[in-house]
Each structure stands twice: as C-alpha cells, then as structure tokens.
Amino acid sequence: MHLVKEKKEISQEQKLELLIERMSCIKDEFVAEFGEFTKWWIIDSTQKMMDSMPEITRNLSEEETADIHSQSKQIALATQDKAKDLAGKINWWHQSRTLADSSYYCRTDNLFADDYRQIIGRIGTILQEYGYLPKQKMSIFGFSYHKDGGNRYRFFYTVPIDWSGKLKRLLDNYNDCYLSAKQI
C-alpha cells in the first residue's frame, strides 16, 4: 500500500497571522535586547571617556572614581527601563498595520530619534561634573548641551551609535517579515 501525502495549502490570511506572530516575538526580543544594549552602552561609554582622558582620571580620588562608576550604573539601570519603554512604543507594523515607508525597519536609527539620544545623553551630566566635559554650553565628544522644552539644559548624544549585532539582526528579521507581509 502506498500512502499519498496530502499537501495542505495555507491561506493568505494564515500566512499573515504566522508572520504577525513571528513579528511579535521578534519585537519582544528586540525590546529586551534594546534595554540591555542601552545599559551596556552607558557603562561602556563612561569607561571609554575615562580611559581616553587619563590626565583627568589620574587626578580623581578613589572615592570620586567609584562615585562615577556608581552613578553611571544607576543611570544605566534607569535608562534601561526607559529605553525598553521607548522601544515598545515605536510604530511596530504588526500592532498597527499602518506604515507607508518600506525602509522604516531597515536601520535602528530610523526608529529612535531625539528621545533616545536624550536618554543616553544623561551620562553627560556626570562626565561634566568630574571634568570630562566642559561646563560651557557646547558640543564635544558627541555630547551636545542644549535647552529642552522646559527651558532646562540637558545633554543630548549626537554621534551615530554602533548598534549591537544582535539588535541589527533582530531588526533585519523584523524587516524581512514586514516586507513579506506587505506582499500578502
């Protein structure tokens, strides 16, 4: 006896639902990774700044150095949650199914503009306090000091960010799903 395998056809609607389910999983993973990346970026950027200016670092007491690390970790933990919240609120196609620009999900920078750059710019306050950034209202080492809508001065990080490979892969996977869904 010879068994014949039935080939099940998946409807367009079923294909779309599978893509949407996959996109939801990718988004959740992206949001979690984005928070971790932000935390790591703040701690790493603080250390890089300290290493790049040894003359300032040498003149700090052990207590001041420990304080910089402690404050950067506190900011990193606080910004981790803010970054995750921000990443969760962007225009994820699978949630709204509205988006015209097909290149929107191609680059992480497309998703996060000024809000994210202000969040990570918070570390500039500590770097300024210990002499790594000047007290003047100017741009240096990627940090720009400007007035916000509440007329308060805040740091804003302006240099392109080197996103992690995992974030890039997740966004590429999401974009592939998005492009596939647009064809259904």
C-alpha positions in Angstrom: 0.0 0.0 0.0 1.3 3.4 -1.0 0.4 6.4 1.2 -0.2 9.7 -0.5 0.7 12.7 1.4 -1.8 15.5 1.3 -0.4 18.9 0.7 -2.1 21.4 2.9 -2.5 24.8 1.4 -2.1 27.7 3.8 -4.4 30.6 3.1 -3.0 34.1 2.7 -4.7 35.0 6.0 -3.0 32.2 7.8 0.4 33.2 6.3 -0.2 36.7 7.5 -1.1 35.5 11.0 2.0 33.4 11.2 4.1 36.4 10.1 2.4 38.6 12.7 3.1 36.1 15.4 6.8 35.9 14.4 7.0 39.7 14.3 5.5 39.9 17.8 8.2 37.5 19.1 11.0 39.5 17.3 9.7 42.8 18.7 9.6 41.4 22.3 13.2 40.1 21.9 14.3 43.4 20.4 12.8 45.5 23.2 14.6 43.3 25.9 17.9 43.5 23.9 17.5 47.2 23.4 17.3 47.8 27.2 20.4 45.6 27.7 22.3 47.4 25.0 21.4 50.8 26.5 22.6 49.8 29.9 25.9 48.4 28.5 26.4 51.4 26.2 26.2 53.9 29.1 28.6 51.9 31.3 31.0 51.3 28.4 30.9 54.9 27.2 31.7 56.2 30.7 34.7 53.9 30.9 35.9 54.8 27.4 35.7 58.5 28.3 37.7 57.9 31.5 40.3 55.9 29.6 40.6 58.4 26.8 41.4 61.2 29.3 43.9 59.7 31.7 45.1 63.1 32.9 41.6 63.8 34.4 41.2 60.2 35.7 44.6 60.3 37.4 43.6 63.4 39.3 40.4 61.9 40.8 40.4 60.3 44.2 39.4 56.6 44.5 36.2 57.8 46.0 35.4 60.1 43.0 36.2 57.3 40.6 34.0 54.9 42.5 31.3 57.6 42.5 31.5 58.0 38.7 31.1 54.2 38.3 28.3 54.1 40.8 26.4 57.0 39.2 26.8 55.6 35.7 25.4 52.2 36.8 22.4 54.0 38.4 21.8 55.9 35.2 22.3 52.8 33.1 19.7 50.9 35.1 17.2 53.8 35.0 17.8 54.3 31.2 17.5 50.6 30.6 13.8 50.7 31.6 13.2 53.9 29.7 14.8 52.5 26.6 12.7 49.4 26.8 9.6 51.5 27.2 10.6 53.7 24.2 11.3 50.6 22.1 7.9 49.2 23.0 6.1 52.3 21.9 7.5 52.7 18.4 5.3 52.0 15.4 5.5 48.3 15.1 3.7 47.3 12.0 2.3 44.0 13.3 0.4 46.0 16.0 -1.0 48.9 13.9 -0.6 47.6 10.3 -0.1 51.2 9.2 3.2 52.4 7.7 4.0 53.7 4.3 7.8 53.8 4.2 9.2 50.4 3.4 12.7 51.4 4.6 11.5 52.3 8.2 12.7 49.0 9.7 16.0 48.9 7.8 18.0 50.8 10.4 17.8 51.1 14.2 18.4 54.9 13.8 15.2 55.2 11.9 13.2 54.0 14.9 14.8 56.2 17.6 15.4 59.9 17.1 15.8 62.6 19.7 14.1 60.8 22.6 16.7 58.1 22.7 19.6 60.4 22.2 18.4 62.5 25.2 18.0 59.4 27.3 21.6 58.2 26.8 22.8 61.8 26.9 22.1 61.8 30.7 25.5 60.3 31.3 26.9 63.7 30.1 25.9 65.3 33.4 28.2 63.0 35.4 31.0 63.3 32.9 30.7 67.1 33.1 30.6 67.1 36.9 34.0 65.3 37.0 35.6 67.4 34.3 35.4 65.1 31.3 33.1 67.5 29.5 33.4 71.3 29.7 31.0 73.5 31.7 30.2 75.6 28.6 27.1 75.1 26.5 28.8 73.4 23.6 29.1 70.1 21.7 32.1 67.9 22.4 32.8 64.1 22.2 29.3 63.6 20.8 27.5 65.3 23.7 25.6 68.4 22.9 24.3 70.6 25.7 21.0 72.4 24.9 17.8 73.7 26.4 14.8 71.4 26.3 11.2 72.4 26.1 11.1 73.1 29.8 13.9 75.6 29.4 16.4 73.3 31.2 19.8 72.4 29.9 20.2 68.7 29.1 22.8 66.6 27.3 22.0 65.0 24.0 24.2 62.4 22.4 24.6 63.3 18.7 27.2 60.9 17.3 26.0 57.8 15.3 25.6 54.8 17.6 27.3 51.5 16.9 24.3 49.2 17.5 25.0 45.6 18.6 25.0 42.8 16.0 22.0 41.2 17.8 19.9 44.4 17.5 20.7 44.7 13.8 19.9 41.0 13.2 16.6 41.3 15.0 15.6 44.4 13.1 16.6 42.7 9.8 14.4 39.7 10.7 11.5 42.0 11.5 12.0 44.0 8.3 12.1 40.7 6.3 8.7 39.7 7.9 7.4 43.2 7.3 8.3 43.1 3.6 6.8 39.6 3.3 3.6 40.7 5.0 3.3 43.7 2.6 3.2 41.3 -0.3 0.3 39.3 1.1 
